[in-house]
Amino acid sequence: MLLENVRFALVHEWFTPKATGGSELVVQEILQQIDADIYALIDFESNNPESYLYKRQIGTTFLQSLPFARNGVQKYLPLLPIAIEQLDLRSYDVILSSSHAVAKGILTSPQQVHICYCHTPMRYAWDLTFDYLNHSRLGNGIPGWFTRSLLHSLRHWDVISANRVDYFISNSQHTARRIWRCYRREAKVIYPPVNIDRFTLQVEKKDFYVTVARLVSYKQVELIVRAFNQLGKELVVIGTGSELAQIQQLAKPNVKILGFQPDEVVETYLSQAKAFVYAACEDFGIALVEAQACGTPVIAYGAGGALETVIDLRQHPETGTGILFPKQTEADLITAVEALEERYSQFNPETLRLNAARFAPTVFQKNYMEFVKECLQLRAGVIKSNY
């Protein structure tokens, strides 16, 4: 099956002005390499002149016309599996899904090949179930029982829909292990693209720390603020979310809460900061790589994708790009900050930039296209499977 004779469909969860994260970068890079028709639960980007999807024809579901869908289709969570199964893609040879929720659940026929780039198994149904229940008004009392029942049903559907995928790609070794734990499926690791050219390498740094994250519970920004309250060192917090007011109230004068900021402001703070601080367990963690692209060292919780993107200076003095701390506690984070301060002169900004280059878009494009071709050859019987 020759690539140029193949009809491709690309399925993503949703396209909205607020959805501009790593999964959307993956979609953008795939579309630069493959001429595919696009489908999603909802689309509010094809009419946005500033979007790479402007004037693209994008197939959508009945959720497109429901009230308030533009501001977050997640509010219709019980309907997402039903909606994705209504997309009729029988006329395509290959389905490429970009999935962090339900996109992988598209219905396919035995003649089709389905390759899923899985950013994460559905977090609120698996790893973050109890976090979601504890921080949601629907997590307690009688509504809580309905929510638990819904999440239970979602887990069943999620496993069943994983069997509709022929080949899985994961964005990190950490995600590959989660895919195996949830679905008992092997996944090829292809790191997502990070636009490192957007960031300028800056050698001279200022004496402040920065964190950039959504202000929600699992991002652990409150932990960072509490630690810096004790340290007394200047910290800049960029981001918004449900915990914004709580964090603003918690912060002492040495901690500046800037809320949402445009890209150019984020880039300036990342490039000028003494170090970038991150306390969440991420599947990959694009922000960690972006900081390194600026030549800015990283202090990160030593779990998840950080173990694959940040090189601890204490173990690797010549190539170190940051300091990893073992537990999500104020004491461990404070110890990591002190360790970075003691060894700061050992960091080489150019080494950090070089490490970030491992995740450049050109690397992603090459690895992704090679894997797609390999999958088509496997289906055609040209080569034997290792999966």
Short mmCIF file of the C-alpha atoms (twelve columns), coordinates in Angstrom:
data_MODEL
# 
_entry.id   MODEL 
# 
loop_
_atom_site.group_PDB 
_atom_site.id 
_atom_site.type_symbol 
_atom_site.label_atom_id 
_atom_site.label_alt_id 
_atom_site.label_comp_id 
_atom_site.label_asym_id 
_atom_site.label_seq_id 
_atom_site.Cartn_x 
_atom_site.Cartn_y 
_atom_site.Cartn_z 
_atom_site.pdbx_PDB_model_num 
ATOM 1   C CA . MET A 1   0.000   0.000  0.000  1 
ATOM 2   C CA . LEU A 2   1.738   3.148  -1.220 1 
ATOM 3   C CA . LEU A 3   1.393   6.201  0.996  1 
ATOM 4   C CA . GLU A 4   0.394   8.541  -1.809 1 
ATOM 5   C CA . ASN A 5   -2.535  6.286  -2.757 1 
ATOM 6   C CA . VAL A 6   -3.927  6.063  0.768  1 
ATOM 7   C CA . ARG A 7   -6.974  7.965  2.005  1 
ATOM 8   C CA . PHE A 8   -6.314  9.307  5.506  1 
ATOM 9   C CA . ALA A 9   -8.695  10.599 8.162  1 
ATOM 10  C CA . LEU A 10  -7.380  12.336 11.271 1 
ATOM 11  C CA . VAL A 11  -9.560  12.316 14.399 1 
ATOM 12  C CA . HIS A 12  -8.982  14.596 17.393 1 
ATOM 13  C CA . GLU A 13  -11.202 15.264 20.405 1 
ATOM 14  C CA . TRP A 14  -11.969 18.955 19.981 1 
ATOM 15  C CA . PHE A 15  -10.737 22.146 18.383 1 
ATOM 16  C CA . THR A 16  -11.448 25.315 20.380 1 
ATOM 17  C CA . PRO A 17  -9.555  28.574 21.063 1 
ATOM 18  C CA . LYS A 18  -8.751  27.305 24.572 1 
ATOM 19  C CA . ALA A 19  -7.319  24.000 23.333 1 
ATOM 20  C CA . THR A 20  -3.779  24.940 22.291 1 
ATOM 21  C CA . GLY A 21  -1.662  22.379 24.126 1 
ATOM 22  C CA . GLY A 22  0.658   19.547 23.211 1 
ATOM 23  C CA . SER A 23  -2.008  17.398 21.579 1 
ATOM 24  C CA . GLU A 24  -2.898  20.211 19.179 1 
ATOM 25  C CA . LEU A 25  0.799   20.588 18.286 1 
ATOM 26  C CA . VAL A 26  0.859   16.903 17.368 1 
ATOM 27  C CA . VAL A 27  -2.151  17.364 15.096 1 
ATOM 28  C CA . GLN A 28  -0.541  20.380 13.447 1 
ATOM 29  C CA . GLU A 29  2.678   18.490 12.709 1 
ATOM 30  C CA . ILE A 30  0.828   15.447 11.357 1 
ATOM 31  C CA . LEU A 31  -1.138  17.638 8.966  1 
ATOM 32  C CA . GLN A 32  2.108   19.115 7.649  1 
ATOM 33  C CA . GLN A 33  3.186   15.639 6.601  1 
ATOM 34  C CA . ILE A 34  -0.050  13.881 5.664  1 
ATOM 35  C CA . ASP A 35  -2.972  15.111 3.570  1 
ATOM 36  C CA . ALA A 36  -5.816  13.954 5.791  1 
ATOM 37  C CA . ASP A 37  -9.468  14.855 6.197  1 
ATOM 38  C CA . ILE A 38  -10.118 16.066 9.756  1 
ATOM 39  C CA . TYR A 39  -12.811 15.063 12.229 1 
ATOM 40  C CA . ALA A 40  -13.562 16.063 15.827 1 
ATOM 41  C CA . LEU A 41  -16.350 16.122 18.383 1 
ATOM 42  C CA . ILE A 42  -16.574 19.902 17.967 1 
ATOM 43  C CA . ASP A 43  -14.739 22.532 15.910 1 
ATOM 44  C CA . PHE A 44  -14.568 26.250 16.611 1 
ATOM 45  C CA . GLU A 45  -11.151 26.823 15.033 1 
ATOM 46  C CA . SER A 46  -11.750 26.437 11.293 1 
ATOM 47  C CA . ASN A 47  -13.383 29.891 11.298 1 
ATOM 48  C CA . ASN A 48  -10.527 31.475 13.261 1 
ATOM 49  C CA . PRO A 49  -8.206  33.430 10.898 1 
ATOM 50  C CA . GLU A 50  -5.298  33.006 13.350 1 
ATOM 51  C CA . SER A 51  -5.588  29.210 13.472 1 
ATOM 52  C CA . TYR A 52  -3.658  26.718 11.327 1 
ATOM 53  C CA . LEU A 53  -7.078  25.110 10.755 1 
ATOM 54  C CA . TYR A 54  -8.592  28.239 9.203  1 
ATOM 55  C CA . LYS A 55  -10.963 27.359 6.355  1 
ATOM 56  C CA . ARG A 56  -10.284 23.628 6.735  1 
ATOM 57  C CA . GLN A 57  -13.286 21.348 6.315  1 
ATOM 58  C CA . ILE A 58  -13.700 19.546 9.635  1 
ATOM 59  C CA . GLY A 59  -16.359 16.921 10.251 1 
ATOM 60  C CA . THR A 60  -18.066 17.212 13.636 1 
ATOM 61  C CA . THR A 61  -20.711 15.470 15.759 1 
ATOM 62  C CA . PHE A 62  -24.098 16.453 17.212 1 
ATOM 63  C CA . LEU A 63  -22.233 18.009 20.159 1 
ATOM 64  C CA . GLN A 64  -21.320 20.931 17.882 1 
ATOM 65  C CA . SER A 65  -24.824 22.364 18.167 1 
ATOM 66  C CA . LEU A 66  -25.320 21.871 21.911 1 
ATOM 67  C CA . PRO A 67  -25.345 24.951 24.194 1 
ATOM 68  C CA . PHE A 68  -22.010 26.020 25.718 1 
ATOM 69  C CA . ALA A 69  -20.020 23.361 23.831 1 
ATOM 70  C CA . ARG A 70  -17.544 26.003 22.682 1 
ATOM 71  C CA . ASN A 71  -16.424 26.655 26.260 1 
ATOM 72  C CA . GLY A 72  -15.824 23.016 27.118 1 
ATOM 73  C CA . VAL A 73  -17.451 19.939 25.642 1 
ATOM 74  C CA . GLN A 74  -16.264 18.012 28.721 1 
ATOM 75  C CA . LYS A 75  -19.486 19.118 30.446 1 
ATOM 76  C CA . TYR A 76  -21.207 16.587 28.177 1 
ATOM 77  C CA . LEU A 77  -18.911 13.797 29.361 1 
ATOM 78  C CA . PRO A 78  -21.561 11.016 29.311 1 
ATOM 79  C CA . LEU A 79  -22.226 11.781 25.626 1 
ATOM 80  C CA . LEU A 80  -18.621 11.796 24.386 1 
ATOM 81  C CA . PRO A 81  -18.329 8.035  23.665 1 
ATOM 82  C CA . ILE A 82  -21.688 8.024  21.889 1 
ATOM 83  C CA . ALA A 83  -20.755 11.082 19.828 1 
ATOM 84  C CA . ILE A 84  -17.383 9.811  18.621 1 
ATOM 85  C CA . GLU A 85  -19.005 6.559  17.472 1 
ATOM 86  C CA . GLN A 86  -21.372 8.480  15.171 1 
ATOM 87  C CA . LEU A 87  -18.580 9.615  12.827 1 
ATOM 88  C CA . ASP A 88  -18.769 7.485  9.684  1 
ATOM 89  C CA . LEU A 89  -15.225 7.041  8.340  1 
ATOM 90  C CA . ARG A 90  -15.739 3.862  6.298  1 
ATOM 91  C CA . SER A 91  -14.461 5.474  3.097  1 
ATOM 92  C CA . TYR A 92  -10.894 5.912  4.453  1 
ATOM 93  C CA . ASP A 93  -7.998  3.466  4.315  1 
ATOM 94  C CA . VAL A 94  -6.193  4.729  7.420  1 
ATOM 95  C CA . ILE A 95  -7.519  6.388  10.572 1 
ATOM 96  C CA . LEU A 96  -5.010  8.497  12.507 1 
ATOM 97  C CA . SER A 97  -6.339  9.425  15.938 1 
ATOM 98  C CA . SER A 98  -4.874  11.928 18.370 1 
ATOM 99  C CA . SER A 99  -6.453  10.883 21.635 1 
ATOM 100 C CA . HIS A 100 -6.471  11.955 25.269 1 
ATOM 101 C CA . ALA A 101 -10.104 11.019 25.884 1 
ATOM 102 C CA . VAL A 102 -12.367 9.381  23.281 1 
ATOM 103 C CA . ALA A 103 -10.874 9.954  19.800 1 
ATOM 104 C CA . LYS A 104 -9.452  6.422  19.722 1 
ATOM 105 C CA . GLY A 105 -13.024 5.074  20.034 1 
ATOM 106 C CA . ILE A 106 -13.894 5.738  16.409 1 
ATOM 107 C CA . LEU A 107 -15.610 2.759  14.726 1 
ATOM 108 C CA . THR A 108 -13.535 1.105  12.011 1 
ATOM 109 C CA . SER A 109 -13.809 -1.891 9.689  1 
ATOM 110 C CA . PRO A 110 -11.374 -4.846 9.381  1 
ATOM 111 C CA . GLN A 111 -10.049 -3.419 6.101  1 
ATOM 112 C CA . GLN A 112 -8.917  -0.185 7.743  1 
ATOM 113 C CA . VAL A 113 -5.764  0.580  9.727  1 
ATOM 114 C CA . HIS A 114 -6.156  2.609  12.916 1 
ATOM 115 C CA . ILE A 115 -3.012  4.242  14.358 1 
ATOM 116 C CA . CYS A 116 -3.568  6.091  17.631 1 
ATOM 117 C CA . TYR A 117 -1.203  8.686  19.083 1 
ATOM 118 C CA . CYS A 118 -2.239  8.408  22.724 1 
ATOM 119 C CA . HIS A 119 -1.352  11.472 24.791 1 
ATOM 120 C CA . THR A 120 -2.779  9.754  27.877 1 
ATOM 121 C CA . PRO A 121 -5.419  7.222  28.806 1 
ATOM 122 C CA . MET A 122 -8.478  9.155  29.967 1 
ATOM 123 C CA . ARG A 123 -7.079  10.770 33.123 1 
ATOM 124 C CA . TYR A 124 -10.312 11.437 35.024 1 
ATOM 125 C CA . ALA A 125 -11.408 7.828  34.501 1 
ATOM 126 C CA . TRP A 126 -8.103  6.317  35.643 1 
ATOM 127 C CA . ASP A 127 -5.222  8.054  37.475 1 
ATOM 128 C CA . LEU A 128 -7.105  11.169 38.555 1 
ATOM 129 C CA . THR A 129 -10.417 9.557  39.534 1 
ATOM 130 C CA . PHE A 130 -10.152 10.326 43.247 1 
ATOM 131 C CA . ASP A 131 -8.598  13.744 42.659 1 
ATOM 132 C CA . TYR A 132 -11.533 14.540 40.363 1 
ATOM 133 C CA . LEU A 133 -14.079 13.312 42.911 1 
ATOM 134 C CA . ASN A 134 -12.467 15.136 45.838 1 
ATOM 135 C CA . HIS A 135 -12.327 18.489 44.044 1 
ATOM 136 C CA . SER A 136 -15.657 18.412 42.204 1 
ATOM 137 C CA . ARG A 137 -19.015 19.489 43.581 1 
ATOM 138 C CA . LEU A 138 -20.359 16.348 41.870 1 
ATOM 139 C CA . GLY A 139 -18.048 14.094 43.837 1 
ATOM 140 C CA . ASN A 140 -19.966 13.963 47.115 1 
ATOM 141 C CA . GLY A 141 -23.371 12.881 48.362 1 
ATOM 142 C CA . ILE A 142 -25.983 11.511 45.983 1 
ATOM 143 C CA . PRO A 143 -24.414 13.270 42.931 1 
ATOM 144 C CA . GLY A 144 -21.160 11.541 43.880 1 
ATOM 145 C CA . TRP A 145 -22.704 8.105  43.420 1 
ATOM 146 C CA . PHE A 146 -23.904 9.053  39.940 1 
ATOM 147 C CA . THR A 147 -20.433 10.426 39.124 1 
ATOM 148 C CA . ARG A 148 -18.765 7.223  40.337 1 
ATOM 149 C CA . SER A 149 -21.156 5.147  38.254 1 
ATOM 150 C CA . LEU A 150 -20.393 7.291  35.189 1 
ATOM 151 C CA . LEU A 151 -16.627 6.945  35.651 1 
ATOM 152 C CA . HIS A 152 -17.027 3.186  36.113 1 
ATOM 153 C CA . SER A 153 -18.908 2.966  32.801 1 
ATOM 154 C CA . LEU A 154 -16.307 5.172  31.107 1 
ATOM 155 C CA . ARG A 155 -13.521 2.821  32.189 1 
ATOM 156 C CA . HIS A 156 -15.372 -0.116 30.620 1 
ATOM 157 C CA . TRP A 157 -15.908 1.781  27.369 1 
ATOM 158 C CA . ASP A 158 -12.306 3.032  27.382 1 
ATOM 159 C CA . VAL A 159 -10.902 -0.511 27.516 1 
ATOM 160 C CA . ILE A 160 -13.317 -1.780 24.881 1 
ATOM 161 C CA . SER A 161 -12.501 1.106  22.534 1 
ATOM 162 C CA . ALA A 162 -8.754  0.479  22.936 1 
ATOM 163 C CA . ASN A 163 -9.322  -2.797 21.070 1 
ATOM 164 C CA . ARG A 164 -10.374 -0.791 18.022 1 
ATOM 165 C CA . VAL A 165 -6.804  0.511  17.667 1 
ATOM 166 C CA . ASP A 166 -4.358  -1.488 15.544 1 
ATOM 167 C CA . TYR A 167 -1.195  0.353  16.611 1 
ATOM 168 C CA . PHE A 168 -0.599  2.617  19.598 1 
ATOM 169 C CA . ILE A 169 1.924   5.441  19.827 1 
ATOM 170 C CA . SER A 170 2.641   7.010  23.224 1 
ATOM 171 C CA . ASN A 171 4.211   10.383 23.988 1 
ATOM 172 C CA . SER A 172 6.617   8.949  26.597 1 
ATOM 173 C CA . GLN A 173 7.756   5.743  28.260 1 
ATOM 174 C CA . HIS A 174 5.610   6.796  31.210 1 
ATOM 175 C CA . THR A 175 2.478   6.934  29.035 1 
ATOM 176 C CA . ALA A 176 3.412   3.633  27.390 1 
ATOM 177 C CA . ARG A 177 3.398   2.006  30.837 1 
ATOM 178 C CA . ARG A 178 -0.014  3.557  31.570 1 
ATOM 179 C CA . ILE A 179 -1.367  2.276  28.244 1 
ATOM 180 C CA . TRP A 180 -0.168  -1.204 29.172 1 
ATOM 181 C CA . ARG A 181 -1.670  -0.944 32.667 1 
ATOM 182 C CA . CYS A 182 -5.072  0.263  31.406 1 
ATOM 183 C CA . TYR A 183 -5.382  -1.578 28.082 1 
ATOM 184 C CA . ARG A 184 -2.690  -4.306 28.105 1 
ATOM 185 C CA . ARG A 185 -1.419  -2.966 24.769 1 
ATOM 186 C CA . GLU A 186 2.152   -2.225 23.671 1 
ATOM 187 C CA . ALA A 187 2.896   1.289  22.399 1 
ATOM 188 C CA . LYS A 188 5.676   2.785  20.317 1 
ATOM 189 C CA . VAL A 189 7.220   5.810  22.043 1 
ATOM 190 C CA . ILE A 190 7.440   8.895  19.824 1 
ATOM 191 C CA . TYR A 191 8.030   12.091 21.772 1 
ATOM 192 C CA . PRO A 192 5.719   15.002 20.845 1 
ATOM 193 C CA . PRO A 193 7.035   18.027 18.947 1 
ATOM 194 C CA . VAL A 194 8.233   21.031 20.928 1 
ATOM 195 C CA . ASN A 195 8.647   24.280 19.010 1 
ATOM 196 C CA . ILE A 196 12.064  25.114 20.419 1 
ATOM 197 C CA . ASP A 197 12.683  27.757 17.729 1 
ATOM 198 C CA . ARG A 198 9.999   29.837 19.407 1 
ATOM 199 C CA . PHE A 199 12.355  30.284 22.379 1 
ATOM 200 C CA . THR A 200 15.606  32.238 22.503 1 
ATOM 201 C CA . LEU A 201 18.656  30.874 24.278 1 
ATOM 202 C CA . GLN A 202 19.594  33.371 26.987 1 
ATOM 203 C CA . VAL A 203 22.777  32.952 29.003 1 
ATOM 204 C CA . GLU A 204 22.352  35.826 31.452 1 
ATOM 205 C CA . LYS A 205 19.619  35.103 34.000 1 
ATOM 206 C CA . LYS A 206 17.816  37.156 36.622 1 
ATOM 207 C CA . ASP A 207 17.349  36.202 40.262 1 
ATOM 208 C CA . PHE A 208 13.799  34.820 40.200 1 
ATOM 209 C CA . TYR A 209 12.107  31.452 39.671 1 
ATOM 210 C CA . VAL A 210 9.096   30.822 37.463 1 
ATOM 211 C CA . THR A 211 6.364   28.227 37.047 1 
ATOM 212 C CA . VAL A 212 3.827   28.061 34.224 1 
ATOM 213 C CA . ALA A 213 0.831   25.772 34.675 1 
ATOM 214 C CA . ARG A 214 -2.919  25.520 34.848 1 
ATOM 215 C CA . LEU A 215 -3.947  26.285 38.407 1 
ATOM 216 C CA . VAL A 216 -5.741  23.023 39.163 1 
ATOM 217 C CA . SER A 217 -5.085  20.585 41.978 1 
ATOM 218 C CA . TYR A 218 -2.979  17.928 40.230 1 
ATOM 219 C CA . LYS A 219 -0.528  20.549 38.920 1 
ATOM 220 C CA . GLN A 220 0.611   21.073 42.543 1 
ATOM 221 C CA . VAL A 221 1.160   24.827 42.149 1 
ATOM 222 C CA . GLU A 222 -0.006  25.327 45.729 1 
ATOM 223 C CA . LEU A 223 2.875   23.105 46.845 1 
ATOM 224 C CA . ILE A 224 5.351   25.293 44.944 1 
ATOM 225 C CA . VAL A 225 3.925   28.478 46.458 1 
ATOM 226 C CA . ARG A 226 4.075   27.065 49.996 1 
ATOM 227 C CA . ALA A 227 7.692   26.035 49.497 1 
ATOM 228 C CA . PHE A 228 8.705   29.472 48.205 1 
ATOM 229 C CA . ASN A 229 6.788   31.136 51.013 1 
ATOM 230 C CA . GLN A 230 9.279   29.395 53.299 1 
ATOM 231 C CA . LEU A 231 12.316  30.026 51.097 1 
ATOM 232 C CA . GLY A 232 11.594  33.735 50.686 1 
ATOM 233 C CA . LYS A 233 12.955  33.632 47.131 1 
ATOM 234 C CA . GLU A 234 11.151  35.432 44.320 1 
ATOM 235 C CA . LEU A 235 8.713   33.224 42.414 1 
ATOM 236 C CA . VAL A 236 6.563   34.180 39.411 1 
ATOM 237 C CA . VAL A 237 3.437   32.090 38.820 1 
ATOM 238 C CA . ILE A 238 1.861   32.221 35.350 1 
ATOM 239 C CA . GLY A 239 -1.449  30.520 34.631 1 
ATOM 240 C CA . THR A 240 -5.088  30.478 35.538 1 
ATOM 241 C CA . GLY A 241 -7.592  27.924 36.728 1 
ATOM 242 C CA . SER A 242 -9.972  26.932 39.496 1 
ATOM 243 C CA . GLU A 243 -7.335  27.428 42.225 1 
ATOM 244 C CA . LEU A 244 -6.316  30.963 41.208 1 
ATOM 245 C CA . ALA A 245 -8.085  32.749 44.093 1 
ATOM 246 C CA . GLN A 246 -6.842  30.205 46.616 1 
ATOM 247 C CA . ILE A 247 -3.231  30.561 45.462 1 
ATOM 248 C CA . GLN A 248 -3.463  34.359 45.390 1 
ATOM 249 C CA . GLN A 249 -4.605  34.301 49.009 1 
ATOM 250 C CA . LEU A 250 -1.830  31.895 49.996 1 
ATOM 251 C CA . ALA A 251 1.079   33.734 48.323 1 
ATOM 252 C CA . LYS A 252 3.425   35.914 50.382 1 
ATOM 253 C CA . PRO A 253 4.928   39.148 48.927 1 
ATOM 254 C CA . ASN A 254 7.879   37.264 47.365 1 
ATOM 255 C CA . VAL A 255 5.436   35.294 45.179 1 
ATOM 256 C CA . LYS A 256 3.890   37.134 42.204 1 
ATOM 257 C CA . ILE A 257 0.732   35.641 40.696 1 
ATOM 258 C CA . LEU A 258 0.384   36.938 37.132 1 
ATOM 259 C CA . GLY A 259 -2.586  34.815 36.003 1 
ATOM 260 C CA . PHE A 260 -2.982  34.188 32.287 1 
ATOM 261 C CA . GLN A 261 -0.304  35.782 30.091 1 
ATOM 262 C CA . PRO A 262 0.180   35.851 26.302 1 
ATOM 263 C CA . ASP A 263 2.885   33.727 24.697 1 
ATOM 264 C CA . GLU A 264 5.419   36.530 24.369 1 
ATOM 265 C CA . VAL A 265 5.244   37.266 28.112 1 
ATOM 266 C CA . VAL A 266 5.648   33.583 28.977 1 
ATOM 267 C CA . GLU A 267 8.664   33.357 26.663 1 
ATOM 268 C CA . THR A 268 10.291  36.377 28.322 1 
ATOM 269 C CA . TYR A 269 9.890   35.009 31.842 1 
ATOM 270 C CA . LEU A 270 11.087  31.534 30.823 1 
ATOM 271 C CA . SER A 271 14.216  32.907 29.193 1 
ATOM 272 C CA . GLN A 272 15.104  35.292 32.041 1 
ATOM 273 C CA . ALA A 273 14.349  33.054 35.025 1 
ATOM 274 C CA . LYS A 274 17.039  31.520 37.182 1 
ATOM 275 C CA . ALA A 275 15.125  28.230 37.012 1 
ATOM 276 C CA . PHE A 276 11.773  26.777 36.019 1 
ATOM 277 C CA . VAL A 277 9.885   24.942 38.788 1 
ATOM 278 C CA . TYR A 278 7.355   22.161 38.203 1 
ATOM 279 C CA . ALA A 279 5.779   19.832 40.754 1 
ATOM 280 C CA . ALA A 280 3.210   17.822 38.769 1 
ATOM 281 C CA . CYS A 281 3.554   14.302 37.408 1 
ATOM 282 C CA . GLU A 282 3.131   14.813 33.669 1 
ATOM 283 C CA . ASP A 283 2.830   12.261 30.887 1 
ATOM 284 C CA . PHE A 284 5.452   14.248 28.969 1 
ATOM 285 C CA . GLY A 285 5.665   17.878 30.086 1 
ATOM 286 C CA . ILE A 286 6.260   20.244 27.171 1 
ATOM 287 C CA . ALA A 287 6.904   23.216 29.479 1 
ATOM 288 C CA . LEU A 288 9.967   21.437 30.923 1 
ATOM 289 C CA . VAL A 289 11.489  21.201 27.450 1 
ATOM 290 C CA . GLU A 290 10.538  24.785 26.560 1 
ATOM 291 C CA . ALA A 291 12.417  26.069 29.609 1 
ATOM 292 C CA . GLN A 292 15.509  24.106 28.621 1 
ATOM 293 C CA . ALA A 293 15.269  25.536 25.100 1 
ATOM 294 C CA . CYS A 294 15.788  28.950 26.764 1 
ATOM 295 C CA . GLY A 295 18.856  27.643 28.604 1 
ATOM 296 C CA . THR A 296 16.882  27.752 31.858 1 
ATOM 297 C CA . PRO A 297 17.505  24.900 34.349 1 
ATOM 298 C CA . VAL A 298 14.524  22.910 35.597 1 
ATOM 299 C CA . ILE A 299 13.518  21.856 39.089 1 
ATOM 300 C CA . ALA A 300 10.914  19.106 38.662 1 
ATOM 301 C CA . TYR A 301 9.172   16.302 40.474 1 
ATOM 302 C CA . GLY A 302 11.122  13.191 39.510 1 
ATOM 303 C CA . ALA A 303 8.299   11.134 38.035 1 
ATOM 304 C CA . GLY A 304 6.499   10.696 34.733 1 
ATOM 305 C CA . GLY A 305 7.821   12.413 31.643 1 
ATOM 306 C CA . ALA A 306 10.296  14.544 33.627 1 
ATOM 307 C CA . LEU A 307 12.499  11.471 34.016 1 
ATOM 308 C CA . GLU A 308 12.803  11.377 30.218 1 
ATOM 309 C CA . THR A 309 13.288  15.086 29.524 1 
ATOM 310 C CA . VAL A 310 15.283  16.433 32.497 1 
ATOM 311 C CA . ILE A 311 18.824  15.220 33.296 1 
ATOM 312 C CA . ASP A 312 19.694  15.547 36.982 1 
ATOM 313 C CA . LEU A 313 22.931  17.511 37.383 1 
ATOM 314 C CA . ARG A 314 23.879  15.574 40.518 1 
ATOM 315 C CA . GLN A 315 24.070  12.297 38.593 1 
ATOM 316 C CA . HIS A 316 25.340  13.774 35.320 1 
ATOM 317 C CA . PRO A 317 27.563  16.835 36.033 1 
ATOM 318 C CA . GLU A 318 28.598  17.260 32.385 1 
ATOM 319 C CA . THR A 319 25.159  17.035 30.800 1 
ATOM 320 C CA . GLY A 320 22.778  17.987 33.609 1 
ATOM 321 C CA . THR A 321 19.783  20.179 32.799 1 
ATOM 322 C CA . GLY A 322 18.063  20.364 36.185 1 
ATOM 323 C CA . ILE A 323 17.371  18.954 39.623 1 
ATOM 324 C CA . LEU A 324 14.726  16.285 40.273 1 
ATOM 325 C CA . PHE A 325 13.064  15.877 43.664 1 
ATOM 326 C CA . PRO A 326 11.660  12.494 44.793 1 
ATOM 327 C CA . LYS A 327 8.422   13.358 46.609 1 
ATOM 328 C CA . GLN A 328 5.724   15.994 46.185 1 
ATOM 329 C CA . THR A 329 6.452   17.651 49.514 1 
ATOM 330 C CA . GLU A 330 7.512   21.153 50.471 1 
ATOM 331 C CA . ALA A 331 10.643  19.786 52.179 1 
ATOM 332 C CA . ASP A 332 11.786  17.890 49.073 1 
ATOM 333 C CA . LEU A 333 11.191  20.877 46.820 1 
ATOM 334 C CA . ILE A 334 13.069  23.202 49.187 1 
ATOM 335 C CA . THR A 335 15.990  20.747 49.216 1 
ATOM 336 C CA . ALA A 336 15.983  20.713 45.391 1 
ATOM 337 C CA . VAL A 337 16.049  24.527 45.205 1 
ATOM 338 C CA . GLU A 338 18.978  24.608 47.644 1 
ATOM 339 C CA . ALA A 339 20.782  21.938 45.590 1 
ATOM 340 C CA . LEU A 340 20.341  24.010 42.430 1 
ATOM 341 C CA . GLU A 341 21.623  27.138 44.178 1 
ATOM 342 C CA . GLU A 342 24.757  25.300 45.342 1 
ATOM 343 C CA . ARG A 343 25.527  23.913 41.868 1 
ATOM 344 C CA . TYR A 344 24.192  26.700 39.676 1 
ATOM 345 C CA . SER A 345 27.550  27.570 38.109 1 
ATOM 346 C CA . GLN A 346 27.783  24.022 36.705 1 
ATOM 347 C CA . PHE A 347 24.807  24.483 34.373 1 
ATOM 348 C CA . ASN A 348 25.651  25.173 30.745 1 
ATOM 349 C CA . PRO A 349 22.801  26.933 28.886 1 
ATOM 350 C CA . GLU A 350 23.980  25.528 25.559 1 
ATOM 351 C CA . THR A 351 23.824  21.994 26.977 1 
ATOM 352 C CA . LEU A 352 20.235  22.637 28.039 1 
ATOM 353 C CA . ARG A 353 19.350  23.880 24.570 1 
ATOM 354 C CA . LEU A 354 20.979  20.817 23.015 1 
ATOM 355 C CA . ASN A 355 18.910  18.508 25.223 1 
ATOM 356 C CA . ALA A 356 15.724  20.329 24.188 1 
ATOM 357 C CA . ALA A 357 16.629  19.818 20.527 1 
ATOM 358 C CA . ARG A 358 15.938  16.089 20.968 1 
ATOM 359 C CA . PHE A 359 12.257  17.009 20.882 1 
ATOM 360 C CA . ALA A 360 12.244  19.348 17.871 1 
ATOM 361 C CA . PRO A 361 9.350   19.073 15.381 1 
ATOM 362 C CA . THR A 362 11.625  17.641 12.673 1 
ATOM 363 C CA . VAL A 363 12.484  14.723 14.965 1 
ATOM 364 C CA . PHE A 364 8.795   14.046 15.588 1 
ATOM 365 C CA . GLN A 365 7.944   14.250 11.886 1 
ATOM 366 C CA . LYS A 366 10.639  11.753 10.941 1 
ATOM 367 C CA . ASN A 367 9.733   9.237  13.646 1 
ATOM 368 C CA . TYR A 368 5.989   9.532  13.120 1 
ATOM 369 C CA . MET A 369 6.147   9.098  9.352  1 
ATOM 370 C CA . GLU A 370 8.501   6.131  9.639  1 
ATOM 371 C CA . PHE A 371 6.103   4.434  12.041 1 
ATOM 372 C CA . VAL A 372 3.046   5.067  9.852  1 
ATOM 373 C CA . LYS A 373 4.860   3.532  6.885  1 
ATOM 374 C CA . GLU A 374 5.919   0.590  9.026  1 
ATOM 375 C CA . CYS A 375 2.327   -0.003 10.140 1 
ATOM 376 C CA . LEU A 376 1.094   -0.021 6.546  1 
ATOM 377 C CA . GLN A 377 3.839   -2.453 5.597  1 
ATOM 378 C CA . LEU A 378 2.858   -4.673 8.525  1 
ATOM 379 C CA . ARG A 379 -0.759  -4.693 7.374  1 
ATOM 380 C CA . ALA A 380 0.350   -5.492 3.836  1 
ATOM 381 C CA . GLY A 381 2.516   -8.357 5.135  1 
ATOM 382 C CA . VAL A 382 5.765   -6.847 3.844  1 
ATOM 383 C CA . ILE A 383 7.486   -6.974 7.266  1 
ATOM 384 C CA . LYS A 384 6.856   -8.890 10.507 1 
ATOM 385 C CA . SER A 385 5.456   -7.269 13.606 1 
ATOM 386 C CA . ASN A 386 7.405   -6.564 16.774 1 
ATOM 387 C CA . TYR A 387 4.250   -5.469 18.601 1 
# 
